[in-house]
Amino acid sequence: MKTKNVLIALSIIALSGGIINAAPETPEVKAPEALKIVEPEVPYSQTRWGATGTVVVTFEINENGETANIHIESADDTVYAAKVEEAVRQWRFKAPEVQGVTYRQVVNFS
């Protein structure tokens, strides 16, 4: 049986006002330190038919290290989008030094 791979290379990018590392007055934001990353569950129906896709998700990290304001920016497949959102809700990080930063992550299913 063919298995489905999920690529979550922890390349989380900090966004500010929709622009990566926007303005000089924006403090330099370090990538968040991940404590727990849950991979999205790949439904059997997607594996069976060999569906691939990409989901782009944005989120913030609150003072407790939990993800908040999760938003699916784009997705090739609604099933993958739902699974990514479900997984991101379970992610945990060290509390960020700067609050209110939006992070962006690309998740590839192949």
N, CA, C and O of each residue as an XYZ file, in Angstrom:
440
protein
N       0.843     -1.169      0.000
C       0.000      0.000      0.000
C       0.892      1.237      0.000
O       1.880      1.301      0.732
N       0.541      2.205     -0.814
C       1.285      3.453     -0.904
C       0.964      4.319      0.308
O      -0.200      4.462      0.683
N       1.988      4.892      0.917
C       1.751      5.758      2.066
C       1.854      7.215      1.662
O       2.491      7.559      0.666
N       1.235      8.038      2.429
C       1.206      9.471      2.166
C       2.217     10.152      3.073
O       2.257      9.886      4.274
N       3.020     11.013      2.513
C       4.005     11.754      3.291
C       3.507     13.167      3.537
O       2.902     13.792      2.666
N       3.769     13.651      4.721
C       3.433     15.021      5.073
C       4.735     15.723      5.394
O       5.513     15.257      6.226
N       4.967     16.833      4.739
C       6.198     17.584      4.966
C       5.888     18.821      5.785
O       5.241     19.756      5.313
N       6.363     18.809      7.020
C       6.245     19.987      7.870
C       7.666     20.342      8.275
O       8.059     20.181      9.431
N       8.416     20.820      7.322
C       9.747     21.303      7.658
C       9.490     22.552      8.464
O       8.871     23.494      7.970
N       9.945     22.573      9.670
C       9.596     23.675     10.553
C      10.236     24.957     10.063
O      11.224     25.444     10.612
N       9.630     25.488      9.000
C      10.110     26.725      8.401
C       9.086     27.809      8.650
O       8.653     28.503      7.731
N       8.711     27.942      9.895
C       7.709     28.923     10.270
C       8.300     30.317     10.087
O       9.382     30.620     10.590
N       7.580     31.147      9.369
C       8.053     32.485      9.037
C       7.213     33.506      9.785
O       5.987     33.406      9.812
N       7.861     34.477     10.387
C       7.146     35.551     11.078
C       6.695     36.583     10.063
O       7.467     37.004      9.201
N       5.447     36.982     10.174
C       4.876     37.995      9.286
C       4.540     39.229     10.101
O       4.270     39.144     11.299
N       4.559     40.356      9.450
C       4.153     41.592     10.093
C       3.426     42.419      9.056
O       4.023     42.857      8.073
N       2.157     42.632      9.268
C       1.381     43.415      8.313
C       1.335     42.765      6.940
O       1.202     43.456      5.931
N       1.444     41.445      6.893
C       1.359     40.725      5.635
C       2.664     40.691      4.861
O       2.719     40.107      3.779
N       3.713     41.300      5.388
C       4.993     41.320      4.693
C       6.023     40.664      5.597
O       6.091     40.967      6.788
N       6.807     39.784      5.048
C       7.797     39.086      5.851
C       8.846     40.070      6.350
O       9.434     40.813      5.564
N       9.079     40.070      7.666
C      10.045     40.962      8.308
C       9.950     42.374      7.728
O      10.936     42.940      7.255
N       8.771     42.909      7.777
C       8.360     44.115      7.077
C       9.266     45.331      7.175
O      10.074     45.572      6.277
N       9.150     46.076      8.218
C       9.785     47.389      8.271
C      10.969     47.390      9.222
O      11.035     46.561     10.130
N      11.904     48.311      9.026
C      13.051     48.399      9.924
C      12.653     48.617     11.379
O      13.366     48.195     12.290
N      11.503     49.283     11.603
C      11.087     49.530     12.974
C      10.503     48.279     13.634
O      10.293     48.256     14.847
N      10.240     47.240     12.837
C       9.739     45.987     13.381
C      10.890     45.255     14.046
O      11.914     45.015     13.406
N      10.748     44.893     15.321
C      11.846     44.183     15.974
C      12.086     42.844     15.294
O      11.153     42.209     14.803
N      13.335     42.423     15.271
C      13.651     41.129     14.674
C      13.002     40.049     15.516
O      13.182     40.004     16.733
N      12.250     39.182     14.867
C      11.526     38.133     15.570
C      12.182     36.804     15.259
O      12.308     36.420     14.096
N      12.599     36.105     16.301
C      13.199     34.788     16.133
C      12.104     33.777     15.835
O      10.955     33.947     16.243
N      12.475     32.726     15.119
C      11.529     31.645     14.879
C      11.132     31.061     16.232
O      11.970     30.946     17.126
N       9.869     30.695     16.387
C       9.431     30.158     17.675
C      10.062     28.788     17.933
O      10.303     28.017     17.004
N      10.322     28.501     19.208
C      10.888     27.210     19.567
C       9.743     26.230     19.803
O       8.952     26.393     20.732
N       9.667     25.215     18.953
C       8.585     24.240     19.029
C       8.811     23.265     20.177
O       9.915     22.754     20.366
N       7.749     23.014     20.942
C       7.778     22.008     22.000
C       7.013     20.765     21.573
O       7.349     19.649     21.969
N       5.975     20.970     20.755
C       5.144     19.852     20.299
C       4.572     20.198     18.926
O       3.833     21.172     18.778
N       4.919     19.395     17.932
C       4.350     19.560     16.592
C       3.639     18.259     16.227
O       4.264     17.202     16.142
N       2.348     18.346     16.016
C       1.535     17.201     15.630
C       1.366     17.255     14.120
O       0.943     18.276     13.576
N       1.696     16.155     13.438
C       1.507     16.112     11.987
C       0.035     15.930     11.675
O      -0.672     15.229     12.398
N      -0.434     16.555     10.603
C      -1.840     16.372     10.208
C      -2.103     14.912      9.845
O      -1.280     14.249      9.214
N      -3.256     14.442     10.256
C      -3.677     13.088      9.918
C      -4.020     13.063      8.426
O      -4.684     13.967      7.918
N      -3.568     12.034      7.742
C      -3.864     11.913      6.321
C      -4.984     10.891      6.154
O      -4.785      9.707      6.424
N      -6.146     11.330      5.717
C      -7.271     10.411      5.558
C      -6.975      9.309      4.537
O      -6.308      9.546      3.530
N      -7.471      8.120      4.807
C      -7.253      6.986      3.917
C      -7.723      7.293      2.498
O      -7.083      6.883      1.530
N      -8.826      8.006      2.371
C      -9.355      8.313      1.030
C      -8.335      9.100      0.210
O      -8.219      8.898     -0.998
N      -7.600      9.992      0.865
C      -6.586     10.775      0.157
C      -5.405      9.887     -0.231
O      -4.862     10.014     -1.328
N      -5.013      8.994      0.664
C      -3.903      8.083      0.396
C      -4.269      7.140     -0.734
O      -3.473      6.900     -1.642
N      -5.459      6.616     -0.674
C      -5.910      5.623     -1.659
C      -5.862      6.178     -3.077
O      -5.476      5.479     -4.014
N      -6.251      7.423     -3.225
C      -6.315      8.004     -4.559
C      -5.060      8.786     -4.925
O      -4.970      9.336     -6.022
N      -4.104      8.838     -4.024
C      -2.839      9.491     -4.333
C      -2.923     10.999     -4.438
O      -2.125     11.627     -5.135
N      -3.886     11.579     -3.746
C      -4.044     13.035     -3.804
C      -2.862     13.734     -3.142
O      -2.388     13.301     -2.091
N      -2.398     14.792     -3.746
C      -1.334     15.609     -3.180
C      -1.886     17.011     -2.973
O      -2.968     17.338     -3.460
N      -1.157     17.820     -2.264
C      -1.631     19.182     -2.072
C      -0.769     19.971     -1.122
O       0.135     19.444     -0.474
N      -1.074     21.245     -1.059
C      -0.357     22.172     -0.193
C      -1.373     23.010      0.570
O      -2.389     23.442      0.024
N      -1.075     23.228      1.838
C      -1.903     24.083      2.681
C      -0.995     25.145      3.286
O       0.077     24.833      3.805
N      -1.424     26.392      3.217
C      -0.688     27.491      3.845
C      -1.549     27.987      5.001
O      -2.699     28.385      4.815
N      -0.969     27.955      6.196
C      -1.702     28.328      7.398
C      -0.956     29.443      8.130
O       0.274     29.447      8.189
N      -1.714     30.384      8.686
C      -1.118     31.423      9.526
C      -1.701     31.279     10.925
O      -2.824     30.805     11.102
N      -0.913     31.698     11.916
C      -1.353     31.603     13.294
C      -0.505     32.506     14.170
O       0.558     32.972     13.761
N      -0.985     32.743     15.371
C      -0.226     33.472     16.384
C       0.078     32.496     17.509
O      -0.522     31.424     17.591
N       1.002     32.865     18.364
C       1.328     32.064     19.536
C       1.068     32.942     20.753
O       1.638     34.026     20.885
N       0.201     32.463     21.639
C      -0.136     33.282     22.809
C       0.916     33.129     23.913
O       1.889     32.391     23.758
N       0.709     33.829     25.016
C       1.691     33.841     26.108
C       1.872     32.480     26.772
O       2.841     32.270     27.501
N       0.938     31.546     26.522
C       1.054     30.188     27.068
C       1.722     29.235     26.090
O       1.886     28.054     26.393
N       2.110     29.736     24.916
C       2.740     28.890     23.907
C       1.756     28.120     23.047
O       2.151     27.234     22.289
N       0.476     28.451     23.159
C      -0.569     27.791     22.371
C      -0.838     28.595     21.103
O      -0.676     29.815     21.084
N      -1.247     27.903     20.053
C      -1.577     28.596     18.818
C      -2.943     29.272     18.954
O      -3.835     28.777     19.643
N      -3.080     30.407     18.284
C      -4.319     31.182     18.323
C      -4.510     31.846     16.965
O      -3.572     31.935     16.173
N      -5.713     32.306     16.702
C      -6.038     33.004     15.447
C      -5.540     32.232     14.232
O      -4.887     32.788     13.348
N      -5.858     30.946     14.204
C      -5.444     30.075     13.106
C      -6.298     30.400     11.885
O      -7.524     30.481     11.970
N      -5.628     30.584     10.748
C      -6.330     30.924      9.507
C      -5.703     30.156      8.350
O      -4.490     30.215      8.150
N      -6.521     29.438      7.591
C      -6.037     28.758      6.393
C      -5.984     29.804      5.291
O      -7.016     30.283      4.822
N      -4.777     30.148      4.888
C      -4.555     31.175      3.870
C      -4.883     30.646      2.475
O      -5.499     31.338      1.664
N      -4.462     29.405      2.208
C      -4.793     28.761      0.940
C      -4.658     27.256      1.112
O      -3.906     26.778      1.962
N      -5.399     26.518      0.290
C      -5.355     25.060      0.352
C      -5.787     24.478     -0.986
O      -6.735     24.952     -1.612
N      -5.076     23.446     -1.408
C      -5.438     22.745     -2.641
C      -6.628     21.817     -2.429
O      -7.289     21.417     -3.388
N      -6.901     21.477     -1.170
C      -7.930     20.492     -0.867
C      -8.553     20.833      0.487
O      -7.829     21.084      1.451
N      -9.876     20.845      0.570
C     -10.550     21.193      1.821
C     -10.320     20.153      2.917
O     -10.293     20.494      4.100
N     -10.156     18.887      2.528
C      -9.893     17.845      3.521
C      -8.543     18.102      4.174
O      -8.423     18.034      5.397
N      -7.525     18.396      3.368
C      -6.206     18.695      3.915
C      -6.252     19.959      4.779
O      -5.613     20.016      5.829
N      -6.989     20.949      4.347
C      -7.096     22.197      5.119
C      -7.638     21.919      6.515
O      -7.106     22.425      7.503
N      -8.683     21.122      6.595
C      -9.282     20.795      7.894
C      -8.304     20.027      8.774
O      -8.223     20.276      9.977
N      -7.564     19.102      8.185
C      -6.605     18.310      8.959
C      -5.428     19.154      9.441
O      -4.921     18.943     10.542
N      -4.998     20.098      8.629
C      -3.905     20.986      9.049
C      -4.378     21.876     10.189
O      -3.661     22.047     11.174
N      -5.563     22.441     10.071
C      -6.082     23.297     11.140
C      -6.198     22.513     12.450
O      -5.842     23.017     13.515
N      -6.690     21.303     12.364
C      -6.822     20.440     13.543
C      -5.451     20.177     14.183
O      -5.322     20.204     15.407
N      -4.438     19.925     13.363
C      -3.091     19.660     13.877
C      -2.480     20.911     14.509
O      -1.905     20.844     15.595
N      -2.606     22.055     13.823
C      -2.008     23.298     14.312
C      -2.594     23.683     15.671
O      -1.889     24.260     16.498
N      -3.850     23.380     15.912
C      -4.474     23.668     17.210
C      -3.750     22.940     18.354
O      -3.807     23.374     19.505
N      -3.075     21.842     18.032
C      -2.378     21.043     19.051
C      -0.907     21.424     19.204
O      -0.245     20.942     20.124
N      -0.384     22.275     18.326
C       1.022     22.665     18.396
C       1.269     23.494     19.646
O       0.415     24.268     20.079
N       2.457     23.316     20.217
C       2.853     24.084     21.392
C       4.276     24.610     21.206
O       5.131     23.941     20.627
N       4.506     25.811     21.707
C       5.791     26.484     21.563
C       6.206     27.081     22.897
O       5.391     27.219     23.810
N       7.478     27.433     23.000
C       7.906     28.250     24.123
C       7.220     29.593     23.956
O       7.011     30.055     22.834
N       6.875     30.213     25.057
C       6.213     31.524     24.986
C       7.092     32.491     24.198
O       8.281     32.619     24.488
N       6.519     33.175     23.205
C       7.312     34.087     22.387
C       7.723     35.339     23.148
O       7.024     35.787     24.057
N       8.863     35.894     22.765
C       9.344     37.132     23.380
C       8.480     38.316     22.964
O       8.285     39.255     23.735
N       7.960     38.262     21.728
C       7.134     39.341     21.182
C       5.734     38.792     20.934
O       5.572     37.807     20.214
N       4.738     39.415     21.517
C       3.350     38.989     21.337
C       2.752     39.631     20.085
O       3.221     40.674     19.628
N       1.710     38.997     19.536
C       0.979     39.569     18.418
C       1.627     39.354     17.069
O       1.240     39.996     16.092
N       2.607     38.466     16.988
C       3.268     38.172     15.712
C       2.487     37.066     15.019
O       2.106     36.078     15.647
N       2.251     37.234     13.725
C       1.588     36.196     12.940
C       2.654     35.372     12.244
O       3.564     35.915     11.617
N       2.537     34.059     12.358
C       3.476     33.132     11.743
C       2.804     32.429     10.578
O       1.584     32.261     10.562
N       3.602     32.021      9.607
C       3.087     31.375      8.393
C       3.815     30.061      8.210
O       5.040     30.005      8.310
N       3.055     28.986      7.937
C       3.649     27.664      7.713
C       3.026     27.040      6.466
O       1.812     27.092      6.273
N       3.867     26.456      5.633
C       3.420     25.729      4.444
C       3.514     24.245      4.761
O       4.555     23.770      5.216
N       2.434     23.511      4.525
C       2.410     22.063      4.759
C       2.151     21.399      3.404
O       1.151     21.686      2.746
N       3.060     20.509      2.995
C       2.923     19.802      1.728
C       2.548     18.347      1.953
O       3.152     17.661      2.778
N       1.565     17.888      1.228
C       1.159     16.485      1.238
C       1.595     15.891     -0.093
O       1.228     16.396     -1.154
N       2.383     14.811     -0.037
C       2.827     14.190     -1.287
C       2.786     12.687     -1.207
O       3.128     12.007     -2.175
